Amino acid sequence: MSNSDKPLVGIIMGSSSDWDTMKPAVDMFKEFDIPFECRVMSAHRTPAVVTEFSSTAEERGVEVLIAGAGGAAHLAGVVAAHTVLPVLGVPIESKLNGLDSLLSTVQMPGGIPVGTLAIGGAGAKNAALLAIRIMACSRPELRKKIHAFNAKQAEKVMAAELPV
C-alpha cells in the first residue's frame, strides 16, 4: 500500500495480522498528508526482502522507517542494521501481552539504534507522530500542522465534562 510514488515514510510489519495495530500510524500520516508506503515483510521469513527494502530506502527518498513486529520482534533491529535512517519500532501485542516484543525491540546492541515506542496501537500512533516531528525539523509547514494538532488535542481535554 502506498499513497504516493515518493513516500517519505516506510511502514513495515512482520505479518498481515499486525495491521490492526499499525493502522493508527497510517491514519496519522493520512491526517497530516504525509506520503508513505506500507508493506508486510518478516525479518525471519523474508530476510532478503527486508534487507533490500531497508538498504534502498534512503535512495528512494524515504526519511523515516517504522517497523512493527511481535514475539521475537527482530524486524526493527534488522532494518536499523541496513540503513542510516531513523528507525522507530512498535512492539506488537503477543502471547506475553507484548512484553516479549517490547524487550526484543528495545534491547539493541550499541551502534544499532531503534527508537522504541509503546506496545500496541498507541505505540503505532506515537511512532507516526514522532516521525512527523522528525521530518518537521526541516519543514516549517509541517511544524505548523503539529502545533495545530496539539492545540486540537488540548481543546478536547479542556472541553471534557465530568459526570458530577
Secondary structure in CASP SS format (residue, H / E / C, confidence):
PFRMAT SS
TARGET T0000
AUTHOR 0000-0000-0000
METHOD secondary structure of the structure
MODEL  1
M C 1.00
S E 1.00
N C 1.00
S C 1.00
D C 1.00
K C 1.00
P C 1.00
L C 1.00
V E 1.00
G E 1.00
I E 1.00
I E 1.00
M E 1.00
G C 1.00
S C 1.00
S H 1.00
S H 1.00
D H 1.00
W H 1.00
D H 1.00
T H 1.00
M H 1.00
K H 1.00
P H 1.00
A H 1.00
V H 1.00
D H 1.00
M H 1.00
F H 1.00
K H 1.00
E H 1.00
F C 1.00
D C 1.00
I C 1.00
P C 1.00
F E 1.00
E E 1.00
C E 1.00
R E 1.00
V E 1.00
M C 1.00
S C 1.00
A C 1.00
H C 1.00
R C 1.00
T C 1.00
P H 1.00
A H 1.00
V H 1.00
V H 1.00
T H 1.00
E H 1.00
F H 1.00
S H 1.00
S H 1.00
T H 1.00
A C 1.00
E C 1.00
E C 1.00
R C 1.00
G C 1.00
V C 1.00
E C 1.00
V E 1.00
L E 1.00
I E 1.00
A E 1.00
G E 1.00
A E 1.00
G E 1.00
G C 1.00
A C 1.00
A C 1.00
H C 1.00
L H 1.00
A H 1.00
G H 1.00
V H 1.00
V H 1.00
A H 1.00
A H 1.00
H C 1.00
T C 1.00
V C 1.00
L C 1.00
P C 1.00
V E 1.00
L E 1.00
G E 1.00
V E 1.00
P E 1.00
I E 1.00
E C 1.00
S C 1.00
K C 1.00
L C 1.00
N C 1.00
G C 1.00
L H 1.00
D H 1.00
S H 1.00
L H 1.00
L H 1.00
S H 1.00
T H 1.00
V H 1.00
Q C 1.00
M C 1.00
P C 1.00
G C 1.00
G C 1.00
I C 1.00
P C 1.00
V C 1.00
G E 1.00
T E 1.00
L C 1.00
A C 1.00
I C 1.00
G C 1.00
G H 1.00
A H 1.00
G H 1.00
A H 1.00
K H 1.00
N H 1.00
A H 1.00
A H 1.00
L H 1.00
L H 1.00
A H 1.00
I H 1.00
R H 1.00
I H 1.00
M H 1.00
A H 1.00
C C 1.00
S C 1.00
R C 1.00
P H 1.00
E H 1.00
L H 1.00
R H 1.00
K H 1.00
K H 1.00
I H 1.00
H H 1.00
A H 1.00
F H 1.00
N H 1.00
A H 1.00
K H 1.00
Q H 1.00
A H 1.00
E H 1.00
K H 1.00
V H 1.00
M H 1.00
A H 1.00
A C 1.00
E C 1.00
L C 1.00
P C 1.00
V C 1.00
END
